[in-house]
Amino acid sequence: MKTLFHQYLAICFLLCTVACTGNRSALPTADTDTSDKKYRPLFHFTPPANWMNDPNGMVFYNGEYHLFYQYHPYGNTWGPMHWGHATSTNLVQWTHLPVALKPDSLGYIFSGSAVVDWHNSSKLGNGNQPPLVALFTYHSMEAEKAGKVRFQHQGLAFSNDSGRTWEKYKGNPVLNNPGIKDFRDPKVIWHEASKRWVMVLAVKDKVAFYTSENLKEWTFSSDFNPEWAAYGGVWECPDLFAIKTQEGHEKWVLLVSVNPGAPQGGSGTQYFVGHFNGKRFVSETSSVKWLDYGTDNYAGVTWSDIPSTDGRRLFIGWMSNWQYAQQVPTTTWRSAMTLPRELQLFEHHKDLTLYAKPVRELAMLRKTRLDLKGNQFELPIDGMEIALQAQNNAFELLFSNEKQDAVLFYKKADTLIFDRSKSGIIAFNDSFPKLQRTVLPNGFSVKNLKVFLDRSSMEIFINDGEMVLTALIFPRSPLTLLQTKGVADSIALYPYSSIWE
């Protein structure tokens, strides 16, 4: 009996045959198909137009989730960085707001974070309401081009109208570069035990910790760069937060993005679990752990100031990879964010594992529930959520369309494989069609799968978020057929509404 993998090989053979007979139109490149509408995500955040990368300054205040992001308002590739801005009351539907921060004489506005200064320690508030304070990296292109090392410094801006308008601090920069080329991406938190602000900063191939009492004057505390960490490239976009394990023990988690050096090549995010005393982080783990094992989740950080009545640690990432981010086949807009995720920490036989699962608010997008039987299903044209139960040690999921585009996700022995090599438009970068392989830890069993299929992406959550794979895809028409093997003969499918309706 043919497996789905054999069917997939047949599709690959057909595509190769068409290509070899000279009918090149069967394999369009980014130049021949740049339809923005069909790739604009239905339920993932995208900028209104032009280029976007890292999420920045995520803070919750006065009933609103703020999402700032690296933004080039005048082009669809990386350029003079601004902070774009959007807000949401539910993490799902977003309202675009005017650009929050623009470049000035000190440089471009690179990544950073924002906090609510509840006690007005900065003295930047002008009334009874606490100010929002953003810390970000100034990047001077003039200094970099002149060959100087000190071209990145940390700046501060504040808002007294719930983030609608921002004023830059007249004393900028608040933290000067000590003579290091890569000195950026400040994530600031309040450390209750020491009653101080803490900044974690990406410094080339390590992170540095600084402390402050007023957000304006900073003192160096310590570095963190264990020998066994991932060092394939520069470290970026750190995050630091306290979190209780599901067993009730408080730990600290440090997120660090690295580019290149990720499991599938290019950019990705590693994490460390340990203790933090307000000045120094000590890891309890001693092996590299990744937040996502797909190609397309980078520079993600978490929201600050989530109310204790909620208590979740909420995360979002940039859904792309620096290997090809500026080449993907869209023109009017470029890049999307991952789904918002709730991070949870579990203790498994003395091992500490960070789970990531889709936020519960996404359920509001479900149009209806379809209970499907069998092993071959027709899919709605637009976005959806698909829930499956694994039954065997090996399984296969084959998504395809009438144009013979195909995406295959399967488990073979101890390896998960995501294959987008025949998924549609792939020729824009040599790294894009490469197989994504993940060797599973000893004893890892796939019990359930949740797949979020949008117009140009797929996010796969395994065992309620124990492992996640995120990947972009650009099929020439929607993937409308799912064939399964090794999973339960019934699935739950939820067609999704648009977040922009």
Secondary structure, DSSP 4 states (H G I P E B T S, - for coil): ---HHHHHHHHHHHHHHHHHTT-GGGS--TTT---HHHHS-SSS---SSEEEEEEEEEEEETTEEEEEEEEETT-SSS-S-EEEEEEESSSSS-EEEEEEE--BTTBEEEEEEEEE-TT-TTS---SSSPPEEEEEEEE-HHHHHTT-S--EEEEEEEESSTTSS-EE-TT--SB---S-S--EEEEEEEETTTTEEEEEEEETTEEEEEEESSSSS-EEEEEE--TTS--SSEEEEEEEEEEEBTTS-EEEEEEEEEES--TTSS-EEEEEEEEE-SS-EEES--S-EES--SS--EEEEE-B---TTT--EEEEEE---TTTTTTSS-SSEE--BPPPEEEEEEEETTEEEEEEEE-GGGGGGB---EEEESSEEE--SS-EEEEEEB-SSSEEEEEE-TT--EEEEEEETTEEEEEEEESS--TT-TTTTS-EEEEPPTT----EEEEEEETTEEEEEETTTTEEEEEE---SS---EEEEESB-SEEEEEEB--TT-
